[in-house]
Amino acid sequence: MAKGLRAVRTARGWSQDRLVHEMQRFAEQRLLDIASAASLKTYVSEWENGRRTITDRYAAILRPLLGATDAELRGVHEAPEPQADGYADLLSRIDAADSLSESMVPSFLAQTELLRTMDRQMGATGLVDQMNGHLAAMEEALTFAVLPGARRPIATALAGASTLAAWQALDAGAVDRAWRRYELAKKAAQDAESPLYLSHAMGEQAYVLADAGRPQLAVELVRDAQRTQPERQSPRLRAWLAAAEAELCAAAGPEMESAAQSALERAAQLLPDDGEVRDADMLSIFLNTGHLARWRGNVLAKLGDASAMEELYASLDSADESFVRANSGLYCDLAQAHLARGEVDDARSHLQKARLLANRTGSVRHRRRVEMLTGRL
C-alpha cells in the first residue's frame, strides 16, 4: 500500500499538500462531504505509510484525480475474475455472449468512441473507472463467446478499446498498466484475426519501450509491426506506422537520422490523398497531411533539423484545438526547435503553453518532456 499511493502521487508530480488541495477542490465541485484539510493530510501520510487503509469512499476520489486504478492506489495486483460456478451459470453466460455480439457490439464501439473523444479533449485521468468497466464488460463477453463468429466482433471491439486504454495509461505514467493493456489488445486482435489492430497495438507499444530507455528495441518492434501481414493493412495505417518509426528512430539518436528521414518519406508516400482524417477500417487512426506535417516537425525537431520550425508553425496555425494533448506535444516540439537555435525566450514561451495543456489533461508523459526541456533553458 505504501508503494501504491506514493508512487502514483509522485509520478503525477504532486506533493502531499497538493493532493490534499485537489481532493478538497474535487469534493467541493461535486458537493461531497470529506474530512478537513488537516485530517486529510494525516490520512494521506498514513495511507502512504501503510498505517491506514484507503476506503472505497476516498478511493473513488483518488482514482479520477490521479488517473489510477484501485490496485495501483493500494499497491496490490489485480485480483483474478471469479470463475463461473456450475453448469447452469456457465451456460447462461455462454448464451448471453452469443447474443451479445449482435446486440451490444455497436454499443461497445460507441462507448469507446465517446471515451476517445473525452480523452482527446480532457485527458485520461478522470476516465479510469469508466475505461476499466468498459474493458471488463468486453473481456467478460469474450470469455464466454464460444464460436469464432461470436468472438470476432467482440474481440475487435476489445482490441480497439484496449489500445486506447493502454495509451491513456502511458500518458498518465502508469507504465505497467499500459504494457498489460497493450498485451491484452494484441491478444484480442489475434482472436479477431485482425492484422490492423495487432500491428497498431505493436506500434503504440513501442513507445513504452522508448520511454523506458530502450529506443533500439522500440524501433525493432515498430518495424516488426510493419511486417505483420502488410498486404492486409490499410494505407493510412501503414503511413501511421512509418511515421511512428521515424519518431522512434529520431529518439534513438543521431546514428539513426537517415533511417528517420527515410521513414518520413515512406509515410508521405503511403498516406492516401483522399481528404479524410480517420481510417475507415480503424477509427483510432487520425492521420492526414496536416497531422503528418506536425509529425514531421516533431521528428525534425528531435533531430535538430533547422527546417523543423517551418513545419511546426504551419501545424500550429492549422491545429485542431480539440486535440489538447497533441497540442501540448506541438508546443514542446516548438520549444525544442527554438532551443536548437539558441532562442531561449521563444522556447520558454512555448514551454509555458505546453505545461498549461499538460496540466489541463493530467499528462504525466508530456509534463516529463516539459521538465526535461526546461532543464535545458
Secondary structure, DSSP 8 states (H G I E B T S, - for coil): -HHHHHHHHHHHT--HHHHHHHHHHHHHHTT-----HHHHHHHHHHHHHTSS---HHHHHHHHHHHT--HHHHHT----------SHHHHHHHHHHHHHHHHHTHHHHHHHHHHHHHHHHHH-SGGGHHHHHHHHHHHHHHHHT--SHHHHHHHHHHHHHHHHHHHHHHHHTT-HHHHHHHHHHHHHHHHHTT-HHHHHHHHHHHHHHHHHTT-HHHHHHHHHHHHTSSGGGS-HHHHHHHHHHHHHHHHHH-GGGHHHHHHHHHHHHHHS--SS-SEETTEEEEE--HHHHHHHHHHHHHHHT-TTHHHHHHHHHHT--TT-HHHHHHHHHHHHHHHHHTT-HHHHHHHHHHHHHHHHHHT-HHHHHHHHHHHTT-
